[in-house]
Amino acid sequence: MGSEVIIVPIIFGIFFGIVYLFFSTRNKERMALIEKGIGAEIFNKGKQRTAPIWKVFILNLAVLLMGIGIGVFIAMLLDQYTNLGEGIYPAVIFTTAGAGLFVGFNLTKNLDKE
């Protein structure tokens, strides 16, 4: 019972520390560049026009869920018609979900090119 009381604040503290470190370091870098006289256009130099994040999220989620569905279907077929047993379910589901994420990654790259 007592360990939950300790672990939860530690997790939140780590999260807060990472976010604080990120923003404070970014602010220090930008202040140093401003002191040297370098303009703000350096921050927008590497920015490219990309697809909106919601399109990327929806595309990857859809392909992932299709991969999981296909994995369940293939695992049911293998369980029914072979002697592999119930252990085939996680293997096939994770394999097809990984393939779905890979396909989603490639589709996202093509979406960014447009």
Steps between C-alpha positions, in 0.01 A plus 500: 500500500780740584698447181225649281516819701870532422505383137228730361668827613832372370348438154342846494824653623700333224250618239510857636880491509530393138255766380668770711846402378383507137346846519771658715776369272318623191454842659871521595607407146275762347615769744864420418427534128322831554797629702732412212278695262370209297146560377191294576479364144748230599219326691280476189782402265452123522122507510334330208134492424368169628161335520282594797557280803138384512528354149816311594341372822179385328693332220732312735217403735289368211783292357591369848143392572472334158824313575364382834174388338683308230724348768201376701347353186820320396556376856146359512558321171832358618349390830210331326690317226838425659634356823677818609269569795394818675853643513481602136266792574751747650768412246282558196324806644826675592659408168215639291467806727872570445455456126205738518711761680771461237245551221360800687849648529554466126158651425581790732824564311300509175244732663779743595627510140166626370 
